Amino acid sequence: MTRYPRDMHGYGPTPPQANWPGGAHVAVQFVLNYEEGGENNILHGDAASEAFLVDVVGAAPWPDRRHWNVESMYEYGARAGFWRLHRLFTEAALPVTVYGVATALMRAPAQLAAMQDAGWEIASHGYKWVEHKDMAPNTEREQIAEAIRLHTIATGERPKGWYTGRCSLNTVDLVSEAGGFAYVSDTYDDDLPYWRVHQGKPQLIIPYTLSANDMRFVTASGFDNGEEYFQFLKDSFDVLYAEGQAGSPKMMSIGLHCRLVGQPGRYQGLKKFVDYIKGFEKVWVPTRLAIAEHWASEHPYVAPEVIPSQLDKPDFVARYGSIFEHSPWIAERAWEGELAPVNDTAIGLQFALRTQFRLATPEERLAVLRAHPDLAGKLAAAKRLTAASTEEQASAGLDALTDDERTRFTTLNTAYVEKFGFPFIIAVRDNTKASILAAFETRINNSAEAEFATACAQVERIAMLRLKALLP
């Protein structure tokens, strides 16, 4: 038994209708990361200087030493960059979500007051702007609690949103356990919010971005100048706006930093984008909290009736052991193999079961074929078919044959079994009585090898149709 925890399916090909306010085609959300004063610094009790997201070429942490150039770049963000961005968004009357590092907010009284006066949402960006990947869960849990405490002291209220950024494998679980958050944003895996369940409790996730993030001004293969940044934002917006016009609205996140896009040459690209989207109707520019409240109202969490990948073996086999006719061993092997969230839909579970069928020996697959009943045969007449087979044969009218039709089916069944050694198998829900007879008369002329392959493919198709009646 192997359970793969990552969800590679998400909403699949049919995402939910976002229903953004005003029928907006896209929700454009600006995030300002306020980290200045919360970064690594021996003044803050850290072991080394900061080296992340700065304009120092080849920056590296300096153990037990302050890095004057890096410190001054962070200070630029607080002293100059913040105010340039504050003017942009307040003059444009656009709401902003601030990801505020708790210790940085405690060192920014004027900036914090300006955020609050502008009515910006201030979400938590953790206790300190440091790496969490090697942090022990208990330590990170304590830092989450301290971040909440300091944030509440600084802003006057508990944060309702969370984004660590330099997170660990445990971050989303630990924040979900802490509770009280309208959303968590430590993921980059979708264009829409979604519910994630941890320890039986649903937590709304609003994915964030690193692609439309100004951090790429100081990372390899990033933006060289503001014009490149504007073009990337414009292209992203245009694609998402067109998808929204076509009936599938999405969300666009834009991540900003005071010390990065707050620089004049970079700032101009952001300003051009702000001016650009003003020329469009049906664009919603909310805070992340507004998105969370909208999603919780429009798409409240509804627990699924069954999650196949989370079932124990007896329940799994009881539910899906008959998908391949009278062959529960296929479900047993599927349960013992790798199951994941991708297998919780009809397509995904059929893939898991089908894989075991294809991995089986020719003799085992032949036994599956032989487990199927004749079409309109003696078992059907004696009402001894499985419930699924009974419904399937009835769907094509095979339970209401004329005497001539029954004679024709009996003749074909006998000849087919004598030639191939297993019953004629076809996904009757895809067919009519006439098309079944036509296929019967054609396929009986196949070679044994070709017909074995055709019958196996039909068994897999039947499994898909049966699962579609049970799962999304």
N, C-alpha and C positions, 0 to 999 in steps of 0.2 A: 504494500500500500504506500503510495506516494501522493502527497497533496502539494500542488504547486500554488503558492499563495498569490502570485501576481495576476491581475485581471487584464488580460489582453483583448477583451471583448467590448467592455463598456456598453454604450448604447447600440453598437452595431450599425447597420445601414439605416435604421429608422430612429433617429434621436427624437426626444419629445419636443413638442411645440413650445417654445420658450414663452410665448405670449407676453413679450416685453410691453411695458406701458405705452399706450398710444399707438400700438401696432408697429413699434420700432423694428427696423430690419436688422439692427445690430446694437448691442450695448457696448459702448466704449468706456473703459474704466482706467483711470489714471491712479497709479500708486507712487507716492513719494516715500522712499526709504530714508528714515532719519536715523543715522548710525553714528554721527560725529560726536565723539566723547564717550562712546560705548565700545570702541574698538580695542584690540589688544594694545596694552601699554603697561610698562612696569609701574607707572603711576597708579594704574588701576588694579595692581596686584597680580598682573599676568607675568608669565615667564619670559616673554620676548616682545619685541615691537611688532606692529602690524605690517602686513605686506600685501594685503588683498584689495583689489580694485583701486589702484592708485596709478599715477602717471610716472612712477619711477621704473625705468627699464630694468628688468631682471630683479625686481624687488624680492627680498627674502627676509624672514624674521631675524632680528638680531637678539640673541639670547642675552638677558640681563642688561640690555642697553636700550635707550630711547633712540628713535630714528627721527631726527629733526625734520628732514624733508617730508617724510610720510605724515608726521604729525601736522605739519603746516598745510598739507593738502587736505586733510580732514578738516582742519580749521577753516580753510577756504570755503568748504561746503557750508559750514555753520555761519560764517561771517558774511559771505557774499552770495554764494550759489543759492542758498535757501531763499533769500529775499528776492532774487531775480525770478525764481520760479513762483514764489508767492504772488508777486505782482502779475505774472502771466495769468495764473488761474483765477485770481480774484477779479482782475479786469475783464476776463472772459466770462466771469460768473459760472465757472465750471467747478463742480464738487470734486474733491480729492480724498482718497484714503491714504493716511499716513501709516506706514509701518514704523512704529516708534520703538527703538531699543530703550528699555526702561532706564538704564543708567545714563543714556544719552539725553533722554527727556529731562532727567533730574539736573542736567548741566545746561539746559537751554530754556530758561524762563521766558525770554522775549519771544523766541521762536514758538514755544508752546502756546503762549498767549495769542500769537498771531494765527496759529492753526485753529484755535478754539473760536476766536473772533470771526474767522472766515466760515465757521460751521463745518470744518472738515472732520471726517471720521478719523479717530486715532485708534488703530488696532495695535496689538502687541507684536513686537519684533524680537521678543525674548528679553532675557535679563541683560546679557552682554553680547556684543557683536563678535563672537568667537566661534571656532569650529567645535561641533558637537559629535562628530563621527566616532570618536573614541571615548566619549563620555559614558560612564556607567549609568544605567537606568535610574538608580536612586539619586545620583547627583543631578541628572537632568530633571528629574521630577522635582527636586528641591529648587532648582533654578527656575522652573516654570512657575512654581508657587511664589518665589521671590519676585519674579517679573510681574506677576499679577498684583502683588502687594505694592511694589514701587509705582507701577503704572497707576494704580488707584490713588495713591498719595499725590502723584504728580498732576493727574488730570481731573481728579475728583470723582471718577467712576471706573468701575471694573471694565477691562477691555472685552469687547464682544467678538472681535476677530483675532486670528492668530496666524503668524508666519514667522518661523524661525530662520529659514533661509539656509544657513550652514548647518543643516539638520543631521540627525542620526537616523538609523533604521527604526528607532523606537519613537521618534518625535510625534508622529501623527497619533499613534496609540496613546502616548502619555498625555498629550493635550486633550484627546477625546476622554480619557479617564478623568482628567481634571474637571471637565464639564463646564457648562455655562457659556460655551462659545456658539454664536450663531453660525460661524463657519471657521474652517481651517484651510489654509492655502498652501501647505507644503507639498504640492504636487504640480505637475506640468503636463498632465495626461489627457486633457480634453478641452473642448471649446465651450462646454456647458458645465454648470454645477451638477453634482450628483451626491447621492447618499452613500455613506460607507458605514458598515456596521462593525462595531468593536465591542466584544463582551456583551452582545445582545442589545447594545444601544446604538441608534443611528446618529451619525454626525454628518452634517452637510459639509461637503468639500467644494470650494470654489478654486479651481486650478489657476495657477499663476503663470508667468512667462519668464523665460530667459532669452528667447529669440527676439522679442520686441523690447528688450531690456537695454538701457544705456550702458550697462556693464560691458557690452561688447565694444565700446570705445577703447577699452584697455585690456582686451583679451585677443588672442590670436584669431585671425580670420573674422575680424569684427568690422566696425565702422571706422573709416578713416576721417570722416568729417560729418558735419551736420546734414549736408545734402544727401549723403548715402543713408543716413538715419531716416530722414524725411521720406526718401523713396521707399525704404523698406516698410515704414509705417503706412504710407499711402497704398502700397501694393497689398499689404495685409488687410487694410480697411476695405479696399475695393473688392477683394475676393469675398470677404465676409458680408459686405453690403449686398453684393449680387446674390449670394446664397440666401440671404434674408428676403430679398425681393422674390426669389423663387419659392419661398415658403418655408425655409429652414433657418430662422434667425439664430445667431450665435453670439458669443461674447468675445471681446477683444481686450486683453489686459496689456497695459503699458507700464513698465517698471522704470522708475527714475531715481537718481541719486543727486543730492545737492552738489557734491564735489565733482560730478562727472558731467551730466548735461547742464548743470548750472554754469559751466564754463561758457563764455560768450560764443565761441566758434561752433560749439555743439548745440547750444541753446537755440540758435536760429533755425535749425532743422526741426526741433520740437515746435517752435512757434509757428512755422509754416504748416505743420500738420494740424495744429489747433485751428488755424485759420481755414485750412482746407475742409475740415469736417463741418465747419459752420455753414458751408454751402449746400448741405444736404438736409432734406427733410427725413423724418422718421429715424433719427439717431438719438438714442437714449444714453446720456452720460451720467451714471449714478456713482455712488460709493459702493464699496463691496458689501457693506451692511445692507444697503438698499436692495442689492441683488439677492442677498441671502433671505431677506424678508419676503421679497417677491417670490422666490423659488419655493420657500416653505409654504406660502399661501397657494401658489399655483400647482405645485408638485409635492405635496406632503408625503412623507415616507409611508409606504405601504409594504408591510412585510410579505414576501412571496409565500405562497402556500407550501412550496417545497423547493429545496435547493439540492439538486442531485449530488453535487460534489461534497456536501456536508452530511449526507446520510450514513448511518452505520450499515454494515454489510447486509444483515438480514432484511432491513427495510429497503435498501437499494435493490437487492435481488427480487424481493417481493413485488416491487413496483415495475421493474424493468426486465425481469427474467423471462418474460413471455414476448418481448419485442421481437426477438428472433424465435420463431415458432418452436415451442417445446425444447428450448436450448438455454436453460438458465446459466450454464457454465460460461457463456459469453459475458453475461452481466457480472458474474463472479470475477472473471479475469479483468474486466474493465475496472471494477472497484479496486482490485488489487494493484492495478497499474497507476499511471499518473492521471489524476483528475484535478481540475482547476475551475475557476469561475467561467472559463470559456466553454466548459462542458455543461453548463446549467441551462442551455437552450436546446431546442429540438435539434438544430444543426450540430451543436457542440457535442451533445450526448450521442447522437447517431454516429458522429465521427469516432468517439471513444469505443462504442460497441462494434462499429464496422471495422475498426483497426484490429480488434481481437478476432473477428471473423476472418479477416484477411491473413492474420498471422497463424491461423489454425492450419493443421495439416490437411491435405486433400481429403483424407478419410473423414476427418471431423467435419469439414464443410459438406461433404456428401451426406453425412448423417443429418445435418441441418436441412438439406434439401428434402431428404426422405421423411423428415418430420412434418412436412407440409401435407395437407389433405388434397385429394383430387378435387378439381373444380366441379361443383354440382355432382359429387360422387356419393358413395354409399354413406359416408359419415354425415354429409349434409342431409341426406334423406332421413337418417336416423337421429338427426339433431344432436350429434355428438361432436360438433366443431367447437373450438374455443370461441369465446364471446367475440374476440376481435375478428376471427375468420368468418363467423356468422354475419357480422355487420358488413364486412367487406364484400362477401359474396352477394349479400342482399342489395348492396349499393349498385351493383351492376345488373340486378334483376335475375341473378342465377338461382334464386329461391322460387322463381315463378316461371319455370320452363314449360314449353309445350311438350307433348310426347315426342314429337320429331326432334326437337332441340335436345331433349334429355338423351335420346338415342344417339344423336350425333356426338354429344359430349362423352358418353360412355365409350363409344367406339374410338374416339380420339385418345381418351385417357388410357385405354388398354394398349393401344398401339404405341403411344408415347412411352409409357412405363416399360413396355417390353423392349423398346429400342435403347432407352437411356438409363433405366434403372432407378429413376426417381420421378415424382409427379410433375406435371406441367405447372410452372409457377409464373404468375404475372401479377403486377400490382393492379388489382381489379378496380381500385378507386380512380385510376387514371384512364379507365377504359369503359366501353359499353359492351353489351353482350355480343354485338356484331363484331367489334374490333377484337374482342377476345378470341372469338372463333377464327377470325382471319389470321391472327397471330399464331394460333394453335396450328393451323394448316400450313403456315409458312415455316415455323420453327421446327416442325417435326422432320423437315428435310435437312436440318443442320447436321454438321458433324458432331460427334460426341464431345469433342474439345470445345467447339464453339458454343454448343448448347449448355455445357456446364458453366461456362463463363457468363452466358446470358442469364441463366437461372440464378447464379450468384448475384448478379447485378440487380435482378428483380427482387431478391430477398432483401438486399440493402435498401431498395426503394420502398418496399413495404414497411421496413423498420422506420424509415423517415416519416412516412405518412402516419404511422401509429404514434410516433413521438410528437408530431405536430398537433395531434389531438390532445396531448397531455401537457405540453410545455410551450413557452413563447417561441 
